[in-house]
Amino acid sequence: MAISKVWISLLLALAVVLSPPAARAEEAAEEGIETASGAEAVLTLDADSFDEAVAKHPFMVVEFYAPWCGHCKKIAPEYEKAAQELSKHDPPIVLAKVDANDDKNRPLATKYEIQGFPTLKIFRNQGKNIQEYKGPREAEGIIEYLKKQVGPASKEIKSPEDATSLIDDKKIYIVGIFTELSGTEFTNFMEVAEKLRSDYDFGHTLDANHLPRGDAVVKKPLVRLFKPFDELVVDSKDFDVAALEKFIDASSTPKVVTFDKNPDNHPYLLKFFESSAAKAMLFLNFSTGSFESFKSVYYGAAEEFKDKEIKFLIGDIEASQAAFQYFGLKEDQVPLILIQDGNSKKFLKSQVEPDQIVSWLKEYFVSNFCTSKSNCDYLFLFI
Ligand SMILES: *[C@@H]1O[C@H](CO)[C@@H](O)[C@H](O)[C@H]1NC(C)=O
């Protein structure tokens, strides 16, 4: 079972402690006063006005919130500031909100599968296409992200300068390299770009020489995915829509997800915790001398078990207090490996040494998945 959305946001929120609790409470109170005065650019919708608004605005973002939710109070002034700025945008970008805690609006929350607050969704084409908002939560970031969301799903790269300005070293970027900007491959690529645009940035080009990394002598058409981890560039030639989505999904998670205070890792952590696959988590103190040897052994293990249905995480004890609480772990157990299988069953090995990691993982696989020697030959080879 996947971990609930509420817990995931808590796990991540606690990884980055921005300011002491007292200061935060004060800040929220001030923000509350600020938003209560003056005309709001954010549309307030309810069960009666919702469908009409969706039909009227070709591009609308809706925040489902609850009055008591702290994160909602924090985002409110940022959301309002973004709404003011974006109301002048052409084409118009409408920001709206719904009090999903109000009994009257509960059916809306159910219909749109709202599991935690705040949840922001993007409604396009009269609600025919609904996507989760996955952008930043402060005004500048919201504005930038949403401006991108109303433009084309994929931008053409016509020069190395285009590539430099579009491809961010710290983010995943997906480029289709074509011989012509038409045909089945191009159409399928654009369909996937439209579908996944709230998760990733897309571009297309006729010339691989414009692109920064990887082999420029390519046999077109080709999809090239740039990423800030592991092998940095990965290609695929399968333009089937489902295959393309699968390729993007599989390539866009690091072999080992890092749980530390770096916010760049949050999208990957989110995917990790949302996944219903089995999870292996190694928690230790990143500041200790043995960290590097743990890391190299663990990455080796992730490579060795890459075809297994298991995802890997390495977590710093300094950033993962919430995870310790959630999984019922104690600090004096580190370094520890915890496996949570697909049925939420847990397997724990405390005070693990680097050279025990691989054999312990094998033990886990053998005792849990091998009903007979024949279906686990692969694993027995190592024992
Ligand atoms: C992690 O290790 C550093 C260096 O040895 C130490 O100062 C710090 O207290 C440790 N953190 C925890 C939570 O044990």
Ligand as a Chemical Component Dictionary entry (heavy atoms), coordinates in Angstrom:
data_LIG
# 
_chem_comp.id                   LIG 
_chem_comp.type                 NON-POLYMER 
_chem_comp.pdbx_formal_charge   0 
_chem_comp.three_letter_code    LIG 
# 
loop_
_chem_comp_atom.comp_id 
_chem_comp_atom.atom_id 
_chem_comp_atom.alt_atom_id 
_chem_comp_atom.type_symbol 
_chem_comp_atom.charge 
_chem_comp_atom.model_Cartn_x 
_chem_comp_atom.model_Cartn_y 
_chem_comp_atom.model_Cartn_z 
_chem_comp_atom.pdbx_ordinal 
LIG C1 C1 C 0 25.749 12.795 13.202 1  
LIG O1 O1 O 0 27.161 12.757 13.249 2  
LIG C2 C2 C 0 27.762 13.980 13.603 3  
LIG C3 C3 C 0 29.270 13.813 13.463 4  
LIG O2 O2 O 0 29.728 12.636 14.104 5  
LIG C4 C4 C 0 27.322 14.373 15.017 6  
LIG O3 O3 O 0 27.872 15.614 15.361 7  
LIG C5 C5 C 0 25.790 14.471 15.055 8  
LIG O4 O4 O 0 25.346 14.716 16.359 9  
LIG C6 C6 C 0 25.164 13.165 14.543 10 
LIG N1 N1 N 0 23.726 13.324 14.486 11 
LIG C7 C7 C 0 22.862 12.505 15.097 12 
LIG C8 C8 C 0 21.422 12.872 14.976 13 
LIG O5 O5 O 0 23.186 11.530 15.716 14 
# 
loop_
_chem_comp_bond.comp_id 
_chem_comp_bond.atom_id_1 
_chem_comp_bond.atom_id_2 
_chem_comp_bond.value_order 
_chem_comp_bond.pdbx_ordinal 
LIG C1 O1 SING 1  
LIG C1 C6 SING 2  
LIG O1 C2 SING 3  
LIG C2 C3 SING 4  
LIG C2 C4 SING 5  
LIG C3 O2 SING 6  
LIG C4 O3 SING 7  
LIG C4 C5 SING 8  
LIG C5 O4 SING 9  
LIG C5 C6 SING 10 
LIG C6 N1 SING 11 
LIG N1 C7 SING 12 
LIG C7 C8 SING 13 
LIG C7 O5 DOUB 14 
# 
